[in-house]
Amino acid sequence: MPSATVPISTPIREPIGPNPSTAPGSCKVNTDGSTRQEPFTLASEVISPALQVQLDTFKGLLEQQGYELSNPAENTDDTTLLRFLTAQKFNPDQALQQYHHVQTWRKEHDIRSFYQNVDVDYYEETRKMYPQWIGRRDNDGHAIYVFPVRHLTKKRLDAYLKKISSCPSSKAHRPSNLSPEDLHFHALYENLLHFVFPLVSELPRPDMSRAISASTHIVDVSGVSIRQFWSIRKYLQQASVTATTHYPETLGKVVGAPAFFKSIWDLISQWFDPVTRSKIFLLSSSEASEVLQKYIDPANLPAEYGGVLKWEWQDLPNLDADARRLVDNLYEKTDQGELFAKGPVIFEDDCIKLLGTINGKPRRNDFCPR
């Protein structure tokens, strides 16, 4: 059984306020001796009065800065705003600073347009370099991503960076001084925010009162030597810092690591903000399978990690029946059978929109099943 680093999405159950002893990042010991993240609430229907005050204050500050709360392009839905509030320990002024920085940066580099017009083949090349959604969810309904770090060798990384540097640019996307690899990295997060999260939020789960806003990651570091890790550390560090800055509170707990990983954890942990660090737990390979199955049904867990799901690294998502019914039009018939469509896609206003460009031509297929 490979060892794994698993960001387990924070469970959200009881309505509480921004109390230092119970805010995200605090842990408690269960009766079985294990630790878990103290729950907090992200649904406007069930949040505590104290947290609602903080959210309303945050919204007021945004309106003072000229943001239109009813404009989807501004990313001002409650789920997004509460992620920023949580990342800044429920301080509306600090949340405003981070939010304003991120939104200004997104507009400057036209991130939304880049995602909608990215070349499908180059998008797929990038998808294979980062954690990949397997098409399944954990027991709380959070999307599961898998990332076996051993596949990210220095040779493969250099080949990817060389190839992505020559990616075609779309006339619909304004020129940006961001590197091609940075733009494509953000495109993957656009997929998380505008396709995966909305899709899994529509699916059955224990708590249907809130939208899904976090994912579960299995980061498998088995078979990774210190030399390999050191050769790719800058790449991993940049990705970690970028994710923490621009996409706060989209990950939950982390568990699992080989022996050497613990010895360099003090260095790696500085790549994350304090709230994210508080969610990282290191377990041996012998513990990983048992821990994973506490959060993930074997039917939704790849066989490599103790489950029965047929999914291997670099495969396209293998959706369960409920998800498949919602996005069945995204499947394409090929010689290998029906496969999930490649490239960027969004799920909004009850419609699935297949985007990107192929051979320089925009791909615009909309499916509105309802």
C-alpha positions, -999 to 999 in steps of 0.1 A, spaced: 0 0 0 16 33 -10 20 60 15 0 91 8 -5 127 17 -42 133 18 -59 166 22 -92 155 36 -118 182 31 -129 198 63 -163 185 75 -189 212 79 -216 204 104 -227 226 133 -233 263 130 -206 282 150 -191 316 150 -155 328 145 -143 316 179 -105 312 183 -110 278 200 -133 264 173 -123 282 141 -109 262 112 -74 250 121 -82 239 156 -83 201 162 -99 179 187 -92 143 198 -120 118 190 -128 90 214 -107 66 193 -77 88 198 -76 102 163 -76 139 155 -100 157 132 -106 193 121 -132 211 142 -162 217 120 -172 251 107 -200 263 85 -200 277 49 -237 276 41 -256 309 44 -287 290 54 -270 276 85 -242 299 95 -242 313 130 -254 349 136 -218 359 145 -204 346 112 -233 362 93 -223 396 107 -187 391 95 -200 380 61 -223 410 58 -195 433 69 -173 418 42 -200 423 16 -204 459 26 -167 465 22 -168 450 -12 -197 472 -23 -177 502 -11 -149 491 -34 -173 490 -63 -179 452 -65 -213 442 -78 -225 414 -55 -250 402 -81 -225 399 -109 -213 363 -114 -181 376 -130 -171 392 -97 -170 358 -79 -190 373 -50 -212 343 -41 -213 334 -4 -193 302 -8 -164 321 -24 -165 350 1 -166 327 31 -135 309 18 -116 342 19 -131 350 53 -120 317 67 -85 320 52 -82 353 70 -95 340 104 -128 359 99 -113 393 96 -134 412 70 -107 439 64 -80 413 58 -103 392 37 -111 423 16 -74 428 10 -68 393 -2 -100 392 -23 -92 425 -39 -57 414 -47 -69 382 -63 -97 397 -83 -75 426 -96 -49 400 -106 -74 378 -123 -87 407 -144 -53 419 -152 -43 385 -166 -78 377 -180 -78 343 -163 -114 335 -171 -110 342 -208 -78 321 -209 -96 291 -194 -124 295 -219 -101 297 -249 -71 275 -238 -59 250 -264 -74 216 -255 -43 195 -261 -21 218 -240 -47 219 -213 -45 181 -212 -7 182 -210 -10 204 -180 -37 183 -163 -12 154 -163 13 174 -143 -9 181 -113 -35 164 -90 -62 149 -112 -99 146 -104 -108 109 -105 -145 117 -110 -155 105 -76 -163 120 -42 -156 112 -5 -182 104 21 -191 141 25 -194 147 -12 -161 164 -18 -143 157 -51 -113 134 -49 -80 143 -65 -50 120 -68 -14 130 -74 14 103 -73 44 126 -70 68 99 -82 57 105 -118 69 141 -116 105 136 -124 129 164 -133 132 150 -169 94 150 -173 90 184 -158 117 199 -181 100 184 -211 66 198 -201 80 233 -195 97 232 -229 65 221 -247 42 245 -229 64 274 -237 53 271 -274 16 268 -268 -6 287 -292 -23 319 -279 -59 327 -285 -69 361 -300 -98 362 -275 -73 363 -246 -55 395 -238 -17 393 -238 -3 386 -203 32 387 -188 25 354 -169 44 324 -182 24 298 -201 29 273 -173 14 297 -148 -16 305 -170 -23 268 -175 -20 261 -138 -47 287 -131 -68 271 -158 -69 239 -138 -82 258 -108 -108 274 -130 -120 239 -138 -122 231 -101 -142 263 -93 -165 264 -123 -170 228 -132 -161 203 -105 -174 223 -74 -208 232 -91 -212 196 -104 -206 178 -71 -227 204 -53 -257 191 -73 -251 155 -63 -266 136 -33 -246 138 0 -252 139 37 -255 177 40 -273 192 11 -277 226 28 -244 240 15 -224 241 -17 -192 221 -19 -162 244 -17 -133 220 -8 -117 190 -23 -100 158 -10 -65 152 -23 -45 119 -22 -9 130 -27 10 98 -30 47 103 -21 57 67 -21 87 59 -43 99 95 -41 136 98 -32 151 128 -15 170 135 -47 139 135 -68 120 157 -44 148 182 -42 150 184 -80 114 195 -83 109 214 -50 108 248 -67 80 237 -90 60 222 -61 67 253 -39 55 277 -66 23 257 -71 16 255 -34 21 292 -28 0 302 -58 -28 279 -47 -28 293 -12 -28 329 -24 -53 328 -52 -76 299 -41 -78 299 -3 -96 272 16 -101 248 -13 -82 220 4 -88 202 37 -67 179 58 -35 161 46 -24 127 59 4 103 50 41 104 40 72 82 39 98 84 66 121 109 50 92 133 43 88 140 80 125 150 82 120 178 57 84 188 66 96 218 85 109 232 52 78 223 32 53 235 57 65 271 52 49 269 17 14 269 32 -5 294 53 -11 285 90 -46 274 84 -36 249 57 -6 237 78 -30 229 106 -48 204 83 -17 184 74 -12 151 91 17 127 83 9 90 84 30 59 75 21 37 45 7 11 69 -18 36 82 -28 52 49 -53 26 36 -72 25 69 -74 63 71 -85 67 35 -114 43 40 -126 63 69 -133 91 45 -138 74 11 -160 44 2 -140 16 -15 -162 20 -46 -148 56 -50 -112 48 -41 -87 37 -67 -76 1 -64 -40 13 -58 -51 28 -25 -72 0 -12 -104 5 -31 -120 -11 -60 -124 18 -85 -109 13 -119 -88 44 -123 -51 49 -130 -29 80 -131 -36 102 -161 -70 86 -168 -99 109 -174 -125 112 -147 -145 80 -140 -179 95 -129 -203 77 -107 -239 71 -119 -254 102 -103 -227 125 -119 -229 107 -152 -266 114 -155 -260 151 -151 -232 154 -176 -237 125 -199 -233 147 -229 -197 152 -220 -189 116 -229 -175 109 -264 -175 76 -282 -140 64 -291 -122 32 -301 -116 27 -264 -153 31 -256 -170 62 -241 -146 87 -226 -150 119 -207 -144 149 -229 -110 165 -227 -103 201 -221 -121 230 -203 -157 228 -193 -179 248 -170 -212 241 -153 -234 271 -146 -270 281 -148 -279 244 -151 -259 242 -183 -228 224 -193 -205 244 -216 -176 226 -234 -150 253 -241 -114 257 -253 -99 257 -288 -90 229 -311 -66 237 -340 -72 274 -333 -109 271 -336 -132 278 -306 -151 248 -292 -185 260 -280 -210 232 -271 -237 239 -246 -259 213 -230 -288 224 -209 -305 192 -197 -331 209 -174 
